[in-house]
Amino acid sequence: MTNTDDRTAQAPGSLVDAYDCLLLDLDGTVFRGHSPTPGAVEVLAAVAARKIFVTNNASRSAGEVADHLVALGFAADAGDVMTSAQSAARAMSRRLPPESKVLVVGTDSLAAEIALVGLAPVRSHNDAPVAVVQGHSPHTGWADLAEATLAIREGGLWVATNADLTLPTDRGLLPGNGSMVAALQAATGTTPEVIGKPAPTMFRDALARGVFHAPLVVGDRLDTDIAAANAAGIPSMLVLSGVSTPTDVILAPRGLRPTYLAEDLRGLHEPLSCMRIGPQPGWATTVADGAVTVTSRGADDALSALRVVADAMWRCGAAMVVAGDRRSRDALQRWDLG
């Protein structure tokens, strides 16, 4: 269920002023490949709240992620980054005796996280592992999956850092860890324990790094970032700079619905009162015959129209949206909804 935290009446300023910790997704939210998303560097530099970058990508260490952020112009160090590799290692250390052998399908950075929690990373089934941890690596191949298949078939604990089917890059969407996880599922008939988003584990691990009273999740994917925020009971802002589309938003089922909606991170500095998905001044909706009709009452802001439409669609379960006038038609066409 969507988090119902309501700070609109308490904070007349910008959205970010109402929160003391931002849990920020990376790929598609803060940057795309080797380029920051629009305004991201300037926006985050002006944010006073604690910023923790939370990524499902387990291929790089927290330090490497921080170095990449710094290279793009952001301020960050390893302590500002929470990776799914870190959370997976912590989870496995609670389940396994010290020095237990864990077969690693993934990068050396993932293996290093396993070692840091007192477990023994190995690469071969011949080393008699009692568990398998699987994270994204662009070099994972058949031989790696074969070793993991043998260990999983023998009953070993199987933990996946995340199950994202795709990974956003500057070349477009490419296969993510979830695609490789699917191959092992097909080969073993087994389902792993998934640590990364949409599970709430990473957000809870991140918030354990301080004392925070009002965290906000910011991400670009309904099925991971927003789902995890709702599972953890944390309000969220979806940005349209990555994977999820306006169509995805208005059709989102319960559990995948964000609190706020913005085009990109610049929305953090917009007035809180207008950022929530819900009724908006200057727009009206009516519902009839399974359709939501949106009409302008003098407004022409396309993003506000989208917030109104999403709210109406969620409340009534309508299957389509219709423009009631020229301004609403222009707004819907801006989001490929008209």
C-alpha positions as CSV (number, residue, x, y, z in Angstrom):
1,M,0.0,0.0,0.0
2,T,1.2,3.5,-0.8
3,N,2.7,5.2,2.3
4,T,0.2,7.9,3.5
5,D,2.8,10.1,5.4
6,D,1.4,13.6,4.8
7,R,3.7,16.6,5.5
8,T,1.9,19.0,3.1
9,A,0.3,21.0,5.9
10,Q,3.5,21.0,8.0
11,A,6.1,22.2,5.5
12,P,5.1,25.1,3.2
13,G,8.6,25.1,1.6
14,S,10.1,22.7,-0.9
15,L,9.5,19.0,-0.8
16,V,13.1,18.2,0.4
17,D,12.7,20.5,3.3
18,A,10.2,18.1,4.9
19,Y,12.7,15.1,5.0
20,D,15.9,14.5,6.9
21,C,17.3,11.6,4.8
22,L,17.1,10.9,1.1
23,L,17.5,7.3,0.1
24,L,18.5,7.8,-3.5
25,D,18.5,5.2,-6.3
26,L,21.4,5.6,-8.8
27,D,20.9,4.2,-12.3
28,G,18.1,6.2,-14.0
29,T,17.7,8.5,-11.0
30,V,21.0,10.2,-10.2
31,F,22.8,9.3,-13.4
32,R,22.4,7.3,-16.6
33,G,25.6,5.6,-17.4
34,H,28.3,8.3,-17.5
35,S,26.0,11.3,-17.5
36,P,24.1,12.9,-14.5
37,T,20.4,13.2,-15.0
38,P,19.2,16.8,-15.6
39,G,20.0,19.1,-12.7
40,A,21.0,16.3,-10.4
41,V,24.5,17.6,-9.5
42,E,23.2,21.1,-8.6
43,V,20.1,19.8,-6.9
44,L,21.9,17.4,-4.6
45,A,24.6,19.9,-3.8
46,A,21.9,22.2,-2.4
47,V,20.2,19.5,-0.2
48,A,20.9,19.7,3.5
49,A,19.3,16.3,4.3
50,R,21.5,13.2,4.7
51,K,22.0,11.5,1.3
52,I,22.5,7.8,1.1
53,F,22.8,6.3,-2.4
54,V,21.1,2.9,-2.5
55,T,21.8,0.7,-5.5
56,N,20.7,-2.8,-6.5
57,N,23.9,-3.1,-8.6
58,A,26.3,-5.3,-6.7
59,S,29.1,-5.2,-9.3
60,R,31.1,-2.4,-7.7
61,S,32.1,-1.7,-4.1
62,A,30.7,1.2,-2.2
63,G,34.0,3.0,-2.7
64,E,34.0,2.5,-6.4
65,V,30.4,3.8,-6.6
66,A,31.4,6.9,-4.6
67,D,34.4,7.4,-7.0
68,H,32.0,7.3,-10.0
69,L,29.7,9.8,-8.3
70,V,32.6,12.1,-7.6
71,A,33.8,11.8,-11.2
72,L,30.4,13.0,-12.3
73,G,30.5,16.0,-10.1
74,F,28.6,14.8,-7.0
75,A,29.9,14.8,-3.4
76,A,30.1,11.3,-2.0
77,D,32.3,8.9,-0.1
78,A,31.9,5.1,0.6
79,G,29.9,5.8,3.7
80,D,27.2,7.5,1.6
81,V,26.7,4.3,-0.5
82,M,24.6,1.2,0.3
83,T,25.0,-1.6,-2.2
84,S,22.9,-4.8,-2.5
85,A,26.3,-6.7,-2.1
86,Q,26.7,-5.2,1.4
87,S,23.1,-6.1,2.4
88,A,23.4,-9.6,1.0
89,A,26.6,-10.2,2.8
90,R,25.1,-9.0,6.1
91,A,22.0,-11.2,5.6
92,M,24.2,-14.3,4.9
93,S,26.4,-13.6,7.9
94,R,23.2,-13.9,10.1
95,R,22.3,-17.2,8.5
96,L,25.6,-19.0,8.3
97,P,28.4,-19.9,10.8
98,P,31.6,-17.9,10.5
99,E,34.0,-19.1,7.8
100,S,31.3,-20.9,5.9
101,K,32.1,-21.2,2.2
102,V,30.0,-19.1,-0.1
103,L,30.2,-19.6,-3.9
104,V,30.2,-16.2,-5.5
105,V,28.6,-15.6,-8.9
106,G,29.6,-12.0,-9.5
107,T,32.4,-9.6,-9.2
108,D,35.5,-9.5,-6.9
109,S,33.8,-6.6,-5.1
110,L,30.9,-9.0,-4.1
111,A,33.4,-11.6,-3.0
112,A,35.2,-8.9,-0.9
113,E,31.9,-8.1,0.9
114,I,31.4,-11.7,1.7
115,A,34.9,-11.9,3.2
116,L,34.3,-8.7,5.2
117,V,31.5,-10.3,7.2
118,G,33.6,-13.3,8.1
119,L,32.5,-15.8,5.4
120,A,34.8,-17.5,2.9
121,P,34.2,-16.7,-0.8
122,V,34.9,-19.4,-3.3
123,R,34.4,-19.8,-7.0
124,S,34.1,-23.6,-7.5
125,H,31.7,-26.3,-6.5
126,N,34.7,-28.4,-5.8
127,D,35.4,-26.2,-2.7
128,A,32.2,-27.6,-1.1
129,P,30.3,-24.3,-0.6
130,V,27.2,-24.3,1.6
131,A,25.7,-21.3,0.0
132,V,25.6,-19.3,-3.3
133,V,25.5,-15.5,-3.6
134,Q,24.7,-14.0,-7.0
135,G,25.2,-10.4,-8.1
136,H,25.5,-8.6,-11.4
137,S,28.7,-9.0,-13.4
138,P,29.1,-8.3,-17.1
139,H,31.5,-11.3,-17.2
140,T,29.2,-13.9,-15.8
141,G,29.0,-16.9,-18.2
142,W,27.9,-20.5,-18.5
143,A,30.8,-21.8,-16.5
144,D,29.9,-19.6,-13.5
145,L,26.2,-20.6,-13.7
146,A,27.2,-24.3,-13.9
147,E,29.1,-24.1,-10.6
148,A,26.2,-22.4,-8.9
149,T,23.7,-24.9,-10.3
150,L,25.6,-27.8,-8.7
151,A,25.7,-26.0,-5.3
152,I,22.1,-25.0,-5.4
153,R,20.9,-28.5,-6.4
154,E,22.7,-29.9,-3.4
155,G,20.5,-27.7,-1.1
156,G,22.8,-24.7,-0.6
157,L,21.4,-21.4,0.6
158,W,20.9,-19.2,-2.5
159,V,20.9,-15.4,-2.1
160,A,20.5,-13.0,-5.0
161,T,21.6,-9.4,-4.5
162,N,18.7,-8.3,-6.7
163,A,16.4,-9.5,-9.4
164,D,16.3,-6.5,-11.8
165,L,15.8,-8.0,-15.3
166,T,17.4,-5.0,-17.0
167,L,20.1,-2.5,-16.2
168,P,19.8,1.1,-17.5
169,T,23.0,2.3,-19.3
170,D,23.8,5.1,-21.7
171,R,23.3,2.6,-24.5
172,G,19.8,1.7,-23.3
173,L,18.4,-1.2,-21.2
174,L,20.8,-4.2,-21.0
175,P,20.4,-7.6,-19.2
176,G,20.6,-7.2,-15.4
177,N,21.2,-9.7,-12.6
178,G,17.6,-10.9,-12.7
179,S,18.1,-12.2,-16.2
180,M,21.0,-14.4,-14.9
181,V,19.0,-15.4,-11.8
182,A,16.2,-16.5,-14.2
183,A,18.6,-18.8,-15.9
184,L,19.6,-20.5,-12.6
185,Q,16.0,-20.7,-11.6
186,A,15.2,-22.6,-14.8
187,A,18.2,-24.9,-14.3
188,T,17.5,-25.7,-10.6
189,G,13.8,-25.3,-10.1
190,T,14.6,-23.2,-7.1
191,T,13.9,-19.6,-6.2
192,P,16.5,-17.5,-4.4
193,E,16.1,-15.2,-1.4
194,V,16.3,-11.7,-3.0
195,I,17.9,-9.0,-0.8
196,G,17.8,-5.9,-3.0
197,K,14.8,-3.8,-3.9
198,P,11.8,-4.4,-4.0
199,A,12.6,-6.1,-0.6
200,P,12.9,-3.4,2.1
201,T,16.2,-4.8,3.5
202,M,18.5,-2.3,1.9
203,F,16.6,0.7,3.1
204,R,16.5,-0.6,6.6
205,D,20.3,-1.3,6.5
206,A,20.9,2.2,5.1
207,L,18.8,3.9,7.8
208,A,20.7,2.0,10.5
209,R,23.6,4.3,9.7
210,G,22.1,7.2,11.6
211,V,19.1,8.5,13.5
212,F,16.5,9.7,11.0
213,H,12.9,10.7,11.6
214,A,11.7,11.5,8.1
215,P,13.3,9.5,5.3
216,L,12.2,9.8,1.7
217,V,13.0,7.3,-1.1
218,V,13.7,8.7,-4.5
219,G,13.8,6.3,-7.5
220,D,12.9,5.7,-11.2
221,R,11.4,2.2,-11.0
222,L,8.0,1.4,-9.6
223,D,8.7,-2.3,-9.3
224,T,11.9,-1.9,-7.3
225,D,12.4,1.5,-5.7
226,I,8.8,2.4,-5.0
227,A,7.8,-1.2,-4.1
228,A,10.6,-1.3,-1.6
229,A,9.7,2.1,-0.1
230,N,6.1,0.9,0.4
231,A,7.2,-2.4,1.9
232,A,9.4,-0.4,4.3
233,G,6.6,2.1,5.1
234,I,8.6,5.1,3.7
235,P,7.2,7.8,1.5
236,S,8.6,8.0,-2.0
237,M,9.1,10.2,-5.1
238,L,9.2,8.6,-8.5
239,V,11.3,10.4,-11.2
240,L,10.5,10.0,-14.9
241,S,14.2,10.1,-15.8
242,G,14.7,6.4,-15.9
243,V,12.7,3.2,-16.5
244,S,9.1,3.7,-15.4
245,T,6.8,5.7,-17.7
246,P,3.8,7.9,-17.2
247,T,1.6,5.0,-18.5
248,D,3.2,2.8,-15.8
249,V,2.4,5.4,-13.2
250,I,-1.3,5.7,-14.0
251,L,-1.8,1.9,-14.2
252,A,0.3,1.1,-11.1
253,P,-1.3,-1.4,-8.8
254,R,-1.4,-1.0,-5.0
255,G,2.0,-1.5,-3.6
256,L,3.8,0.2,-6.5
257,R,2.3,3.7,-6.1
258,P,4.6,6.6,-5.2
259,T,3.7,9.4,-2.9
260,Y,5.2,12.1,-5.1
261,L,5.9,12.4,-8.8
262,A,8.6,14.5,-10.5
263,E,10.2,14.6,-14.0
264,D,13.7,14.4,-12.4
265,L,15.6,15.3,-9.2
266,R,14.8,19.0,-9.7
267,G,11.4,18.1,-8.3
268,L,13.0,17.9,-4.8
269,H,13.1,21.7,-4.8
270,E,9.5,22.2,-6.0
271,P,6.8,23.3,-3.5
272,L,5.8,20.3,-1.4
273,S,2.1,21.2,-1.7
274,C,2.0,20.5,-5.5
275,M,4.3,17.4,-5.7
276,R,1.9,14.8,-4.2
277,I,-0.1,12.6,-6.6
278,G,-3.6,13.8,-6.0
279,P,-5.9,16.7,-6.7
280,Q,-4.2,19.7,-8.2
281,P,-5.3,23.4,-8.5
282,G,-6.3,24.1,-12.1
283,W,-7.3,20.6,-13.1
284,A,-10.5,18.6,-12.7
285,T,-11.4,14.9,-13.4
286,T,-14.7,13.1,-13.9
287,V,-15.2,9.4,-14.2
288,A,-17.8,7.7,-16.5
289,D,-18.0,4.5,-18.5
290,G,-14.6,3.2,-17.3
291,A,-12.7,6.3,-18.3
292,V,-11.2,9.3,-16.5
293,T,-11.7,12.6,-18.3
294,V,-9.3,15.4,-17.3
295,T,-10.1,19.0,-17.9
296,S,-8.1,22.2,-17.4
297,R,-9.4,25.0,-15.2
298,G,-6.8,27.4,-16.4
299,A,-3.7,25.3,-15.8
300,D,-1.4,24.0,-18.4
301,D,1.3,22.2,-16.4
302,A,1.5,18.7,-17.9
303,L,3.1,17.1,-14.8
304,S,0.3,18.4,-12.5
305,A,-2.2,17.0,-15.0
306,L,-0.4,13.6,-14.8
307,R,-0.6,13.7,-10.9
308,V,-4.3,14.3,-11.1
309,V,-4.9,11.6,-13.7
310,A,-2.9,9.0,-11.7
311,D,-4.9,9.8,-8.6
312,A,-8.2,9.5,-10.4
313,M,-7.2,6.2,-12.1
314,W,-6.0,4.7,-8.8
315,R,-9.2,5.7,-7.0
316,C,-11.7,4.5,-9.6
317,G,-9.8,1.7,-11.4
318,A,-10.5,3.2,-14.8
319,A,-8.8,1.6,-17.8
320,M,-8.4,4.8,-19.9
321,V,-8.0,8.5,-19.8
322,V,-9.6,11.1,-22.0
323,A,-8.9,14.8,-22.6
324,G,-11.7,17.2,-21.9
325,D,-10.3,20.2,-23.7
326,R,-7.3,21.5,-25.7
327,R,-5.0,22.1,-22.7
328,S,-5.6,18.7,-21.2
329,R,-5.1,17.1,-24.6
330,D,-1.7,18.9,-24.9
331,A,-0.8,17.7,-21.4
332,L,-1.7,14.1,-22.1
333,Q,0.2,14.1,-25.4
334,R,3.3,15.4,-23.5
335,W,3.2,12.0,-21.7
336,D,2.1,9.9,-24.7
337,L,-1.3,9.4,-23.1
338,G,-3.4,11.2,-25.6
